[in-house]
Amino acid sequence: MNYYIREIQTNEGVQKTAGIKARDDVERILSSDGFREIIVETDLEKRKKVNSILGIYYHYETMCKWNNALKKLKKNDYLIIQFPVINHTIFLNHTIRELQKRGVKVVLLIHDLETIRSSLKKETSSKQKIRLNLEEKSILKGCNYIIAHNFRMVDYLNKTLGIDKDKLISLEIFDYLIPGFDENFDGEKINKESPIIVAGTLRLHKAKYVYDLPENINFNLYGVGYEGKEKQNIKYYGAFMPDELPFAMKGSFGLVWDGESANTCSGIFGEYLKINNPHKTSLYLASGIPVVIWKKAALAEFVRKNNCGIVVDSIEDINQMKDLINENDYLEMKRNVMKISKQLRSGYYLLNTVKKIMKCEEN
C-alpha cells in the first residue's frame, strides 16, 4: 500500500492543518492517486508551553505519536513524508530506521532545507549549524528516497551533504492546483503590454527588492505586508487566498525574484533562489502567466527549456527583453505556458516523480 503523512495541529481543542498551499496540494494529489493518509496529531499549545527541561520529553512524546500512527505499515509499503515535518521531533530519524527494519520504503519530499538556509545566515552560530546539519543529514541519509526540488538541489545534497545520488529524484517544479480554473480562466487579462506581476509575501524584510523597483517599468502587486506607497508605475491590489489569487492577477509576466536588490538577487534569499523552487513560479505558470526569472535561479533552466518566460540579469532589463519579443513570440510563449499549466494543475510533476521511484524499486 502507498501512504502519506498528514500532520494535524490541535490548538485549544480545535484541530487544524498547517494550511500551507504547497503541502495541501501534495496531499490532494497523492490522495487522488490512491495514496492513503496517515494522520499525526500534535498539541500546538502544549508545544509552545514546554521549557527546555521538558523539551526532550515533548520530542519523545511526539515520536511516540508518530510510531503509533505508523504501526500498521508493513513490508513493501511506501510512505511519503513532507519535509521538514511541521511537528518537529529530534527522534524522526529513529522512527525512519524502525520503519525500514520492517521493510517500509520511506520517501522524503523536500519543501525547505534549514541546512542550506542556515549556512547562508551570518547570525547562525556554529553550534546551530552543526545541530541542524546533524539532524537533517541523519534523516536525509536514513530514508530510501528523496524528492528534491531540481537538479541543482540534487547536486547540493550529493556533493555537499554526501547523500547517495541513486536515491535523489528531481521534482523539476512544484505542482499548483487551481479549483475551477478551466471554467474561469480569462486569457485576455494576460497580454504583452500589461504591467509585470509581483505576487507573494511583500514584507520589507523578505522582499526588500519590491521597495526598489525601477520607475520605468509598470508593476501590479499582490500579497501581504506591503508597506510602500502606490506610485504612477506601481499598483497594489491587496492580498488574496491561494485559490483566489490566480483569478485576480493580471499583467504580462510574473516576476520570480528574491532578495534585497532589483539589480540582482542578493542576500540569503537570493542565494537560496539558486537552489530551490519558489512556489510563486508554479502559481504564475499554473495561472497561464509567462514568467520573468533571474538568470542564476535554479528554475531559469526550466523556463528556457520550455520557452515559458524570459530570463534576466536585472529587473531593469525587463523592458529591453520584452522589446525583443514580438506579438507572435509572446502568443507562442502563452501557448507553451498553457501546456505546462495543465500539467501543474493535474499534479503531473509529483505523480511522474513517484512513478520514477516505483520504477527504481522494480529494477
Sequence and secondary structure as in RCSB ss.txt:
>XXXX:A:sequence
MNYYIREIQTNEGVQKTAGIKARDDVERILSSDGFREIIVETDLEKRKKVNSILGIYYHYETMCKWNNALKKLKK
NDYLIIQFPVINHTIFLNHTIRELQKRGVKVVLLIHDLETIRSSLKKETSSKQKIRLNLEEKSILKGCNYIIAHN
FRMVDYLNKTLGIDKDKLISLEIFDYLIPGFDENFDGEKINKESPIIVAGTLRLHKAKYVYDLPENINFNLYGVG
YEGKEKQNIKYYGAFMPDELPFAMKGSFGLVWDGESANTCSGIFGEYLKINNPHKTSLYLASGIPVVIWKKAALA
EFVRKNNCGIVVDSIEDINQMKDLINENDYLEMKRNVMKISKQLRSGYYLLNTVKKIMKCEEN
>XXXX:A:secstr
 EEEEEEEEEETTEEEE   HHHHHHHHHHHHTT EEEEEEEEHHHHHH  HHHHHHHHHHHHHHHHHHTTT  T
T EEEEEES SS  TTHHHHHHHHHHTT EEEEEES  HHHHHHH TTS HHHHHHHHHHHHHHHHHSSEEEESS
HHHHHHHHHTS   GGGEEE  S     TTHHHH  GGGB TTS EEEES   TTT GGGGG  TTS EEEESS 
  S  BTTEEE     TTTHHHH  BSEEEE  SS SSS  HHHHHHTTTS  HHHHHHHHTT  EEEETTSTTH
HHHHHHT EEEESSGGGHHHHHHTS HHHHHHHHHHHHHHHHHHHHTHHHHHHHHHHHHHHH 
